[in-house]
Amino acid sequence: MSEDSPASPQPVSAPTPDPGWRPSTVAVTAGRPEHRPDQPLNEPIVMASTYVAGGDLEYGRYGNPTWAAFEEALGALEGGRCLSFASGLAAVATVLDLVGGDAKVVAPRHAYNGTVLQLGDLEARGRLRTELVDVTDTDAVVKACEDAALVWLESPTNPALEIADIETIREAAHDAGAYVVVDNTFATPLLQKPLDLDVDLVVHSATKYLAGHSDVLMGAVATRDEELYAVLKGRRDLLGAVPGTLEAWLALRGLRTLHLRVERAQANAQELVRRLSAHPAVGEVRYPGFGGIVSIVLAQGAMAADLLTRKTRLWVHATSLGGVESTFERRRRWKSEPATIPDGLVRLSVGIEDVDDLWDDLRTALDDVV
Ligand SMILES: *Cc1c(COP(=O)(O)O)cnc(C)c1O
């Protein structure tokens, strides 16, 4: 050390985001280490299965600074406290573990397929009862809430892209003393903040838009209810569905550009919706008006849809969604997809490429399947 080195570095500003900052600023700012001289700007990947005793962490399953940085950033965006999980379905399982015995769970029949499969599995083993509803039929959902212990919402749904009346359903569910959960994977906190609508829990597959680069599996839950947070943290400690440290770091790195990616994907999607609607091979276009997911139903049905997914050069035939690259698939190629989803439905996850290149590739393939 030279003589004129500063003695001990002092914090020069707290990392806490200003409460007035807007979402784009929060996405860039939240979950950073304190600003001290020579402190990295980003929370490092902390590889640790155990910690020196006497602190808050103690063991790698109970906490990790890299998860905490991601949780702080997503929590700031959703407006609550956040817990990260090994995958979206690990988060779903931990939330469903809140209720048991004879408890009734109401869920959209077109919720994410894995969520519906989990509910079916739990029901088959006598762990809960499930009532699947058409989430667009608000009266029917409100009625189903009457004896519910937990009401699961997904809006928009995957891949039907239906919208739920979250506020009306939340009110009915709370009147019945039920928890209300919203899977916010499709909308992201930039397009919809369910905690502002007074729901109890928000669930994410961080695998999708939050991480955003098709290279990570991760999940998350956010809540404003300290008691629920503590219960879920306890369940995560016990069940062990914790994320990997590298995954948390990559997800946070992805989150830094969430606003740019969502803005571009949405603009591309809106333009593609206009063009797709006029194409004779397309029988129906489903788009809720926001976000980067579009579902089309091929006029000629399933075979035309399968053909389409083999004819593109830019669009990648792959499941999953929310990455920077445009992907698509015929959903009913999965045996577990409900028969109420049209056989010829292709879900498009619109990426951030140039929209004219996306359209040229898609149009050329569609021209071939008319
Ligand atoms: C993918 C997805 C999930 C499950 O998340 P994983 O990370 O794959 O476990 C849950 N909900 C929705 C809406 C999804 O798209």
The ligand as a Gaussian input file, in Angstrom:
#p B3LYP/6-31G(d) Opt

LIG

0 1
 C      -42.587000     -22.420000     -18.146000
 C      -43.679000     -21.993000     -17.257000
 C      -43.779000     -22.484000     -15.943000
 C      -42.826000     -23.524000     -15.398000
 O      -41.546000     -23.014000     -15.261000
 P      -40.201000     -23.915000     -15.357000
 O      -39.138000     -22.919000     -15.105000
 O      -40.179000     -24.534000     -16.713000
 O      -40.295000     -24.962000     -14.284000
 C      -44.799000     -22.003000     -15.146000
 N      -45.702000     -21.097000     -15.615000
 C      -45.652000     -20.626000     -16.880000
 C      -46.674000     -19.648000     -17.331000
 C      -44.651000     -21.057000     -17.745000
 O      -44.613000     -20.585000     -19.008000

